[in-house]
Amino acid sequence: MLLCWLFARINKRKVIIMIHTSYTVGITTAEFKALESVTTDQQDWIENAIQNRARIAIETIQTNYTNFKINKGEAITAVGTTAIVEAAYAEGVVGILT
């Protein structure tokens, strides 16, 4: 499942609101039957593909953010995967593709 993070300010504090996003994908009969021939659980395969792509993106963001902070001579104060991804967005290291 993909996670989408939103920021809100409540009483001058940053609060993280986690939203779970789900997608519905339509495939043809041929595509469905072809998937049946290579995996016993199509839902599990699709979830694994999305989660793995997100993992790769997270690793790239962490590397880019670390290099960004090192090049600026600044300390990395974000601790943990989510905090680093959020900081990378907040500091303009990464953005939403359009």
Backbone as CSV, one residue per row, in Angstrom:
resi,resn,N_x,N_y,N_z,CA_x,CA_y,CA_z,C_x,C_y,C_z
1,MET,0.841,-1.169,0.000,0.000,0.000,0.000,0.891,1.239,0.000
2,LEU,0.511,2.217,-0.784,1.286,3.452,-0.831,0.869,4.374,0.294
3,LEU,1.804,5.130,0.770,1.507,6.099,1.820,1.690,7.493,1.264
4,CYS,0.774,8.340,1.598,0.876,9.738,1.209,0.870,10.539,2.494
5,TRP,1.819,11.443,2.633,1.960,12.198,3.868,1.536,13.638,3.659
6,LEU,0.744,14.140,4.552,0.336,15.531,4.533,0.815,16.197,5.804
7,PHE,1.036,17.503,5.729,1.429,18.262,6.902,0.292,19.197,7.280
8,ALA,0.089,19.356,8.518,-0.911,20.302,9.004,-0.310,21.046,10.176
9,ARG,-0.715,22.243,10.364,-0.257,22.999,11.531,-1.444,23.149,12.475
10,ILE,-1.275,22.613,13.652,-2.313,22.691,14.668,-1.661,23.248,15.922
11,ASN,-2.185,24.367,16.425,-1.633,25.008,17.608,-0.126,25.251,17.464
12,LYS,0.286,25.684,16.281,1.685,26.009,15.968,2.625,24.811,16.058
13,ARG,2.082,23.626,16.023,2.902,22.413,16.020,2.700,21.710,14.688
14,LYS,3.760,21.112,14.185,3.638,20.339,12.964,3.081,18.970,13.327
15,VAL,2.007,18.582,12.680,1.382,17.296,12.935,1.388,16.520,11.626
16,ILE,1.777,15.276,11.672,1.791,14.430,10.481,0.485,13.662,10.417
17,ILE,-0.161,13.769,9.273,-1.393,13.029,9.041,-1.085,11.990,7.972
18,MET,-1.224,10.730,8.308,-0.906,9.670,7.366,-2.177,9.243,6.653
19,ILE,-2.098,9.216,5.338,-3.232,8.789,4.537,-2.791,7.561,3.745
20,HIS,-3.566,6.519,3.825,-3.284,5.326,3.041,-3.989,5.487,1.702
21,THR,-3.259,5.268,0.645,-3.806,5.407,-0.690,-3.886,4.040,-1.332
22,SER,-4.976,3.771,-1.989,-5.091,2.515,-2.723,-5.473,2.832,-4.166
23,TYR,-5.072,1.969,-5.054,-5.322,2.139,-6.476,-6.077,0.935,-7.007
24,THR,-6.941,1.177,-7.961,-7.615,0.109,-8.677,-7.051,0.093,-10.084
25,VAL,-6.609,-1.066,-10.522,-5.994,-1.184,-11.833,-6.841,-2.121,-12.676
26,GLY,-7.186,-1.661,-13.860,-7.941,-2.503,-14.790,-6.998,-3.178,-15.764
27,ILE,-7.175,-4.476,-15.950,-6.362,-5.211,-16.917,-7.288,-6.038,-17.800
28,THR,-6.793,-6.392,-18.948,-7.586,-7.182,-19.882,-7.627,-8.635,-19.427
29,THR,-8.506,-9.394,-20.034,-8.595,-10.823,-19.732,-7.261,-11.506,-20.049
30,ALA,-6.664,-11.147,-21.168,-5.377,-11.744,-21.541,-4.306,-11.420,-20.506
31,GLU,-4.281,-10.164,-20.043,-3.300,-9.767,-19.037,-3.526,-10.520,-17.732
32,PHE,-4.787,-10.678,-17.335,-5.110,-11.412,-16.113,-4.662,-12.864,-16.230
33,LYS,-4.999,-13.504,-17.342,-4.620,-14.910,-17.526,-3.097,-15.068,-17.587
34,ALA,-2.424,-14.115,-18.213,-0.958,-14.174,-18.277,-0.366,-14.067,-16.877
35,LEU,-0.912,-13.153,-16.050,-0.433,-13.033,-14.669,-0.675,-14.315,-13.888
36,GLU,-1.808,-14.956,-14.133,-2.098,-16.222,-13.442,-1.044,-17.279,-13.745
37,SER,-0.406,-17.181,-14.906,0.584,-18.194,-15.269,1.940,-17.958,-14.605
38,VAL,2.153,-16.770,-14.013,3.455,-16.475,-13.418,3.408,-16.189,-11.920
39,THR,2.209,-16.041,-11.361,2.120,-15.791,-9.925,0.832,-16.392,-9.378
40,THR,0.912,-16.906,-8.161,-0.278,-17.505,-7.547,-1.163,-16.459,-6.879
41,ASP,-0.599,-15.304,-6.583,-1.366,-14.253,-5.902,-1.085,-12.916,-6.580
42,GLN,-1.966,-12.539,-7.512,-1.766,-11.314,-8.279,-1.739,-10.081,-7.383
43,GLN,-2.604,-10.022,-6.386,-2.657,-8.880,-5.467,-1.330,-8.728,-4.730
44,ASP,-0.791,-9.833,-4.246,0.487,-9.807,-3.546,1.607,-9.344,-4.479
45,TRP,1.592,-9.801,-5.714,2.612,-9.417,-6.679,2.557,-7.916,-6.952
46,ILE,1.347,-7.382,-7.139,1.172,-5.954,-7.414,1.624,-5.122,-6.218
47,GLU,1.211,-5.515,-5.014,1.627,-4.788,-3.811,3.144,-4.812,-3.666
48,ASN,3.761,-5.959,-3.927,5.219,-6.078,-3.836,5.899,-5.154,-4.842
49,ALA,5.376,-5.082,-6.056,5.973,-4.222,-7.081,5.915,-2.753,-6.658
50,ILE,4.794,-2.319,-6.133,4.633,-0.923,-5.719,5.521,-0.627,-4.509
51,GLN,5.519,-1.520,-3.537,6.330,-1.302,-2.340,7.819,-1.286,-2.678
52,ASN,8.240,-2.138,-3.607,9.648,-2.167,-3.987,10.034,-0.880,-4.708
53,ARG,9.148,-0.361,-5.574,9.446,0.897,-6.267,9.526,2.039,-5.267
54,ALA,8.653,2.038,-4.277,8.695,3.061,-3.230,9.991,2.952,-2.435
55,ARG,10.438,1.738,-2.145,11.694,1.527,-1.419,12.873,2.118,-2.187
56,ILE,12.898,1.894,-3.493,13.970,2.445,-4.326,13.928,3.970,-4.295
57,ALA,12.731,4.549,-4.391,12.595,6.003,-4.347,13.059,6.550,-3.001
58,ILE,12.714,5.867,-1.914,13.135,6.295,-0.575,14.662,6.293,-0.471
59,GLU,15.303,5.232,-0.957,16.767,5.164,-0.911,17.394,6.309,-1.696
60,THR,16.830,6.631,-2.856,17.334,7.742,-3.671,17.161,9.066,-2.945
61,ILE,15.997,9.270,-2.345,15.729,10.509,-1.608,16.697,10.637,-0.433
62,GLN,16.905,9.554,0.308,17.823,9.599,1.447,19.239,9.955,1.005
63,THR,19.691,9.376,-0.082,21.028,9.675,-0.602,21.123,11.131,-1.047
64,ASN,20.130,11.588,-1.813,20.138,12.968,-2.298,20.072,13.964,-1.151
65,TYR,19.265,13.667,-0.144,19.137,14.568,1.002,20.438,14.609,1.804
66,THR,21.040,13.463,2.012,22.312,13.403,2.736,23.382,14.213,2.005
67,ASN,23.490,14.022,0.701,24.470,14.777,-0.088,24.171,16.276,-0.057
68,PHE,22.911,16.636,-0.127,22.490,18.037,-0.065,22.956,18.680,1.238
69,LYS,22.719,18.004,2.352,23.110,18.546,3.656,24.631,18.606,3.804
70,ILE,25.337,17.595,3.336,26.794,17.586,3.412,27.368,18.740,2.589
71,ASN,26.847,18.918,1.380,27.341,19.990,0.506,27.077,21.372,1.092
72,LYS,26.019,21.507,1.884,25.723,22.785,2.530,26.450,22.931,3.859
73,GLY,27.096,21.868,4.308,27.794,21.893,5.584,26.840,21.938,6.763
74,GLU,25.655,21.374,6.592,24.637,21.383,7.640,24.463,20.004,8.255
75,ALA,24.085,19.997,9.505,23.811,18.738,10.198,22.492,18.150,9.694
76,ILE,22.424,16.847,9.708,21.179,16.162,9.375,20.439,15.925,10.676
77,THR,19.344,16.631,10.861,18.593,16.521,12.107,17.392,15.590,11.976
78,ALA,17.042,15.249,10.756,15.930,14.323,10.544,16.384,12.917,10.933
79,VAL,15.586,12.243,11.733,15.921,10.894,12.189,14.836,9.935,11.720
80,GLY,15.231,8.928,10.973,14.287,7.937,10.484,13.878,8.201,9.049
81,THR,13.418,7.177,8.399,13.056,7.236,6.987,12.008,8.292,6.703
82,THR,10.914,8.251,7.425,9.829,9.195,7.177,10.289,10.628,7.386
83,ALA,11.024,10.876,8.444,11.501,12.231,8.733,12.441,12.730,7.641
84,ILE,13.281,11.868,7.119,14.201,12.271,6.056,13.436,12.585,4.775
85,VAL,12.488,11.754,4.416,11.681,12.008,3.217,10.920,13.319,3.366
86,GLU,10.318,13.540,4.524,9.575,14.776,4.762,10.494,15.992,4.702
87,ALA,11.689,15.877,5.281,12.643,16.982,5.258,13.104,17.266,3.830
88,ALA,13.301,16.234,3.051,13.722,16.410,1.661,12.664,17.179,0.871
89,TYR,11.403,16.880,1.104,10.321,17.638,0.458,10.305,19.078,0.969
90,ALA,10.381,19.243,2.280,10.292,20.564,2.879,11.439,21.483,2.453
91,GLU,12.626,20.904,2.213,13.791,21.707,1.866,14.020,21.777,0.350
92,GLY,13.090,21.230,-0.411,13.163,21.352,-1.862,14.140,20.419,-2.556
93,VAL,14.601,19.415,-1.835,15.519,18.432,-2.442,14.769,17.557,-3.421
94,VAL,13.536,17.296,-3.131,12.676,16.458,-3.975,11.311,17.127,-4.057
95,GLY,10.597,16.851,-5.116,9.256,17.407,-5.267,8.338,16.399,-5.924
96,ILE,7.080,16.721,-5.966,6.087,15.836,-6.589,6.145,16.027,-8.103
97,LEU,6.302,14.936,-8.829,6.329,15.009,-10.287,4.944,15.332,-10.812
98,THR,4.932,16.156,-11.817,3.640,16.493,-12.449,3.688,16.231,-13.930
